[in-house]
Amino acid sequence: MPVASWILFPKPGRLVDLVADASALPGCEVRMDDSERLAVLVSDTPDPGSDKILHDALQSIGSLAQATLVFAHAEDMP
């Protein structure tokens, strides 16, 4: 079950769109920071394949300027 956190930087004027777009991805929770300049995404996917699909989907969001991975952890489950 890979778990990761990302800092999302929007294209200029697109933070609200970015939060909505990223929140629509399965297994993701997204919040704006207090300064309303960036967002934080936490993901929890069932397996490494789903995590790769999520990563690719995240990178294709049109309102996203940059996504920075801050933390990732994956553990083999029996």
C-alpha positions in Angstrom: 0.0 0.0 0.0 2.1 2.9 -1.2 1.4 6.2 0.7 2.9 9.5 -0.6 2.7 13.2 0.0 3.2 15.8 -2.7 3.5 19.6 -2.8 1.5 20.8 -5.9 2.4 24.1 -7.5 -0.4 25.5 -9.8 -0.1 27.4 -13.0 -0.7 31.1 -12.3 -4.3 31.6 -11.2 -5.2 27.9 -11.4 -5.0 26.8 -7.7 -8.7 26.2 -7.3 -8.8 24.2 -10.5 -5.7 22.2 -9.4 -7.3 21.3 -6.0 -10.5 20.2 -7.8 -8.6 18.2 -10.5 -6.2 16.5 -8.0 -9.1 15.7 -5.6 -10.9 13.8 -8.3 -8.0 11.3 -8.5 -8.8 8.0 -6.7 -7.0 7.6 -3.3 -6.1 11.3 -3.0 -6.8 14.0 -0.5 -5.8 17.6 -1.4 -5.8 20.8 0.7 -4.7 24.3 -0.1 -2.1 25.9 2.1 -3.0 28.9 4.2 -1.3 31.3 1.8 -3.4 29.9 -1.1 -0.3 29.6 -3.3 0.1 25.8 -3.3 -1.6 22.6 -2.4 -0.6 19.4 -0.5 -1.8 16.0 -1.8 -1.7 12.8 0.2 -2.2 9.6 -1.7 -2.9 6.0 -0.6 -3.0 3.5 -3.4 -3.6 -0.3 -3.1 -0.4 -1.4 -5.0 2.6 -0.1 -6.9 0.8 -0.4 -10.2 -2.0 1.9 -9.0 0.6 4.3 -7.6 2.3 4.5 -11.1 -1.1 5.2 -12.7 -1.8 7.9 -10.1 1.6 9.5 -10.7 1.0 9.6 -14.5 -2.5 11.1 -14.0 -1.1 13.7 -11.6 1.5 14.8 -14.1 -1.1 15.2 -16.8 -3.3 17.7 -14.9 -3.5 20.9 -17.0 -3.6 23.2 -14.0 -0.4 21.8 -12.5 2.9 23.6 -13.0 5.0 21.2 -10.8 4.5 18.4 -8.4 7.2 17.7 -5.8 7.2 14.4 -4.0 7.9 15.0 -0.3 7.4 11.5 1.2 6.8 8.0 -0.1 6.5 4.7 1.7 5.5 1.3 0.3 5.3 -1.9 2.3 4.8 -5.4 1.1 1.6 -6.8 2.5 1.2 -10.5 3.1 
